[in-house]
Amino acid sequence: MAVTSFFLYYRPIPAMLQPSFIQIICRNLALGAGLLVMSCIADAKPPISKAVSVRFATFNTSMNRPEAGQLANDLANGRDVQIQKIAAVLQHVRPDVVLLNEFDSPWISRSVDYFQNNYLSQPQFGNEPISYKYRYFAKVNTGEPSTVDLNGDGKVQGPQDAFGFGFFPGQYGMLVLSKYPILISRAQTFQMFKWSDMPEAMTPTLPDSGKPYYSAEAWSQLRLSSKSHWIVPIAIGKSAINFITSHPTPPVFDGPDDHNGCRNHDEIRLVRDILDPKLGGYLRDDAMRPLPRKRMKHFVIAGDLNADPNDGDSTGNPVEMLLAHPLVQDPLPESAGAEEAAVVQGGKNKDHVGSGKFDTGDFNDSAVGNLRIDYVLPSKSLHVINSGVFWPKQGAIGFDWLDASDHRLVWVDVKAP
């Protein structure tokens, strides 16, 4: 997410793709409430995959910039070292479907083109190029002005009065890249869903007085998702796998009111409620459509959830709602590099309850230590073949790319349904 101090704790394709590009129709779709979605859709029927497995991944790339348009400029020149290292990780791990967090949204269609053409399609540090024919993005709440005083300082401007913390609209955005077709008409986004519309919401209160942290006006307007929540159906073989993506706010950078901790909890609860039409009966997406009546058959939950099941400062251990869900399986992706880092870096890592081998974020060792906060969680209907976290040990291939982000790419291979 982006001021320097903010990251000490959490931080939080013209495409020229393949010869078949002429068979691809790129179009913009406006879906309710000004939602902008860009995707590429093949004319032909979705191909039946012959692959044994499909690799799903999530990666907080830390490709946020302090000014709107700066990321597009860095992507255009093709020479940004940080982005080259991010591309190298993707080329090395080679996910088929990946969620990228913290990819700034201004000029995003152009930015994704630049990212594909100038970075992913170019060999980085000896890796083979990789190409994604399909992309999905939509508006996010970060930096989007609320026009109300959310933090009670008497002003209605600035990053803390935006619907999600950010210095300009679309900072810390989200992007899905896929080698498989995306079923745009069935996608759902929950960017505009109001927190107060969630039954039994975890309302922040001032502990001394017991009064609500937010004014009545602010509470009535505040959206729950700090970025957005998306259900992105991916056509794989004869089936569709619903890619459920989000990036909840970190549960810190607040006060005794714990408004960020409460919001993080309920943003993760929203993911849980999406899985069950009964629990999520109150939900309406940005086009005012309810969830499908039937429970979705296949899904993969992905994102930087900013919550560790054992350590850190989460409120109410919200991620446990997903890890213990009867429809969800936890492949427990791990890495030798994370285990090594926890020992070498020491500090708060020595006090952690959870094993360091499951960590996915490399944070301030004196404040919090490394944590498991990035997840790829398939439904139990999918057979998991393998999983991992890209965190090489010192001296191994790719170790020099890790400074591009304080998060690590997490991946899971599932058998195509």
N, C-alpha and C positions, 0 to 999 in steps of 0.2 A: 504494500500500500504506500505512501511516498516521502514524506519529509525524512531527513537522515535519522533523527531520533525515533521516528516511527518504526524504522526497520531494524532497530537494535534488538527488537523482541520478536516480532513477526513481520514478514513481508508478504505481510500477506500479499484469381491467381492470374492489364492484358495477360492472360494466364500462361500461354505458350507451354502447355503441359505435355500432351502426347499427340501423335498423329490424329487420334480420334477427336481432337479438340473441335474440329469442324462439325462434329456430331453433337456437341454440347451447346445448349442454349443457356446463356446467362441472363438472369432477369432479376429485377427488383420487385418485391411484393410488399404492399402495405397491408398490414393485418391489424385492424382495430387500434384505436387510441394512438395513431401515428407510429405504430411499431414498424421499424424498418428491418427487413430481412433480406439478405442477399445469398443466393445459392446458385449452383450449377446443376442442371438436371438433364440426364441423358434422354435422347429421343427413344432409344431402344429400351426394352424391358430390362429390369435389373438382372445382371448376369448371375447365374448360379455358381457360387464359389466352389472351386475344386480344392481350395486350401484346407488343410487339416484343422487349422485353428485361425482365430482372429485375435489380433493383439489390440486391446484397449489400454489407453494410458491417460494420465493426467500430469500436467507439468505447469507449475507456477514459474513462468519464465522471467519474472522481474523486468519485463520489457516496458515498464512504465517510464514516463519522462515528465519533467517538471512543467513543461509547457505544451499546450495543444499543438499538434502538427509536428513536434520534434521527432517523434518516433517514425512518422512517415518519411521525414527527411533522412533519418539514419538508415531506414530500410532502402531508400532510393539510391544511396551512394554505394551500397554493397560492400562497404569497407569497415563497418562497425565491428570491433573485435568481440564485444559482448554478444552481439547477435550471431556472429560466426560460431561462437562456442555453443549457443543455444541450438543452432542448426546442426552442429556436429553431434550433439546429444541425440537429436531426433534421427539423424542419419545413422547413427550407431545402433540405437535401440530399434528403430524402424517400426513404430506402431502403425496399425492400419487405421485406427480411429483415435484421435487425441483431443482432449480439452486443454487449451492454453489459457491460463489465468494471467492477469496483469499484462494484457496486450491492449494498449490504448486504442480507443474506438474512433477518434476523429480521423476522417478520410480512410476509414477502415477497408473499404473495397480496394482502394489503391494500395493501401499498406499490405494487404494480403497478397496482392499481385507482386509487389516488390519483394516480399518475404519469400514467396515461391521462386520467382525468377532469379533474384540476386543472391539468395542464400541457400535455400533448400535444393535448388536445381544445380548449384555449384558445389563441387567437392570441397568439403571443409576438413582440414587437418587429416587428409588421407582417406576420408569416408566417401562412400558412394552416394551420389545425389539421390534424393527421394522426391516423389511427386504426389500431390493430393489433388484429385480432380474436383472434389466437392468441399464446400465450406459453408458454415452456418454462423451467423452472428445476428445480434439484435441489440436494441438499446439497453443500457444499464443505468442504475441509479447513482453511481458515483459521480460527484460533481454536479448533479442535476439540481438546480435551485429549488428549494421547497417554498420559498417566499414567506416562511413563518420562522419564528425564533425557536429553534429546536433545543439549543443549549442554554437558554435562559440568560443570555448576556445582554439583552436589550437590542440586539441587532438581528437583521434577517439576511445576512450575507456571509460569505466565507465557507470554507470546506466543512465546518461542523454544522452549518445550517443547510447543507445539501442533503438530499434524501439518502445518500451514502457518502461517506467521507471522501472528498476529492476536490482538487483545485480547479478542475474544468470538467464539463460533461464528457463522460466516456473514459476518464482516467481509470486505470486498473480494469479495463474491459475484459470480455471473455470471447473466445473464438474456438469453434470446433472445426477440425480438419479431418477429412475422411477419404479413404480410397473406395468406399462403397457409397452408393446413392443415398441421399437424404430425402426422406418423405416429407417435404415441406408442408404440404396441406394438413398433415397430422401433427406437426410440431405445436407445442404449447409453451408460452412464456408467462411468468408470474411477476414481472417487474413492478407492476402497479398495485399489486395486492396490498391492502392496508393492514398493518399490524393489529389494529384494533378490531379487525374482522375475524381474527383467529379466536375461536372459542377457548376460554381459559388461558388467554395469553399471559406470559410471565411479565406483568407490568412492572417497570422499575419504580421503586419508591425511595424516598429519603428516610434513612433509618431513624433519625432523631425525632422526626415528626410523624412518620408514616404516610405523609402526603405523596402523591404521584410526582415523579421527577419531571415528566412532561406536562405542560399546560394542557387544558382541555382542547384548545385549538390545535396545538402541535400533535397531540395524541390522535386526534380525529383525521389528521392529514398524513402522518408518517407512514411510509411504506415499510413493509417488513424486510424485504430483500435489500441488503446493502449494495449488491450488484444486480443480480437477477437469478431466477431459477428457471431452467429450461428442461423440457422433455423433447428430445431430438430423436425421432425414430430413424434408425439406420437399416436399410434394406440389405439383408445378407442371405443369400440363397433364396429359399422360398418363404423366409420369415423376416420379421422385423425385430430388432433389438432396440429398446428404448434407452437412449443415453440420457441419464438424469444428472444434470450438471448444475453446479452452484459454486459460490465462493463467499461464505458467511464472514461477517466482520470478526476481527480478533476480539476475544473476551476481556480485553484490557484497555488501557488508555481512557479510563473513566474515573469514578470516585466511589465512595461508599454506596451510592445509588446503584452501581453495577449495571448501568443501562446497556453497555456493550456486551457484558456477560449474558444478560437476559436476551438480548437480540440474537447473539450467537446461538443460544439454546433454541430459540424459536425458529431461527432460520434452518437449523438442522431438523427440528421437529417437522417443519414444512416438508422436507424431503421424505421423512417417514410417512407423513399423511398422504403424500402423493401415491404411495405404494398400495393404499387401501381405499377403495371408493367409499367405504362406510366412514372411516376416519376423516377422509378428505372431502366429504359431501358438501362442506361449506365453501370449498375452493371454486373460484372462477378465474379463468386465465385472462390475459389482456384483451382478448376478443370476446370476453364474457361467456366463454364456453366452460361447462363443468368438466370434471375428469370423466374418462370413459366409464361406462357402467360396470364393465367387467374388469376384474383385476388383470393388469398387464401380465402377459405370459413370460416374456423374457426382458430383462433390463440389466443395465450396468450403471451403478451410481459412481460418479466421479467428481473430484474437486479438491481444492484446498479448503478443508472444513475448519481450520484453525482450532482444532480440539483434539487433545490426546486422551486416550481412555484411562491412562494411569497417572500422568504427570501434567504440569502446567497449571493454568488458572481458569479452567473451564467452570462454568456454573451448572451444577446438577449433572455433570458427566453426560452431555447430550449425545455424544457419538455412540454411547452404549445403546441408545435407542435403535441405531442402525445395525451395530455389530451383533446384537442379540435378537434382531428381528427374525421371525420364523421364515420369511421368504428370502433372506439375505445370507450369503456365505462370505466369510472373511478368509481369503487365501493366505493372509499373513505374509505379504511380500517382505523380503529382508535383503540385507546386503552386508558383505564383509567390511566394506568401507565405513558404514555407519557404526558398526561395532568397534572398529579400530578408532574412529574419531571420538567416540564417547570416552574411551580410555585415555587417549593422547591429550584431549582437550581438558578433561577433568572438570573442575569447578562444580557447578550444579549437577552435572551428569552423574557424579558419584552418589548423589542422594536420590536418584530416580528409582522408582519402583519398576517401571517397565524396562524390558531389555533394550539396550542400545541398538541391536541389530535391526529393529523395526523402525528406527527413526527415519524421517523423510525431510526434516528441516534442520539446518545448521544455524543455531541462534546464539546470542550472547551467553557465554558460558558462566559469567558471574551473575547474570540476572535470571536465566531460566534453563539454559542448556539446550541440547538437541531434543526434538520431539517428533512423535508420529502424528502428523496433522493432514497429510495428503492421502487420499483413498481412491481405490478402484475396487468396488464391491459388486460382484455379479449376483444375479438371482440364482437360487438353488436349482432352477430349471436348466441352467447352463453347466456343462462339464468343464471344470477348470483343469487345464493341462500344466500350466506353469505360471510363475509370477516372480516379480523382483523389483528392486529399487536400484536405479542407476546411481551408485555411490561407490566408485572404484577405490581400492586401497591406495595408499601413497605409492607412487612409482608405476602404478598400473595405467593402461591405456585409458584416457579420458579423465584422469585425475586433474590435469591442468585445465579442464573445461569447467570444473565445479564452481569456480569463483564468479561465473556468469549469473548465478542466482543462489539465494540462500535456501532454496527448495530443490529437491531432487525429483526427477521423473519417476513415476510409479507405473508399472505395467502389469497386466494380467492377460494370459492367453486362455481363450475359451474355445471349445469345439463349436464350430458353426452349426446352428440348429437345423 
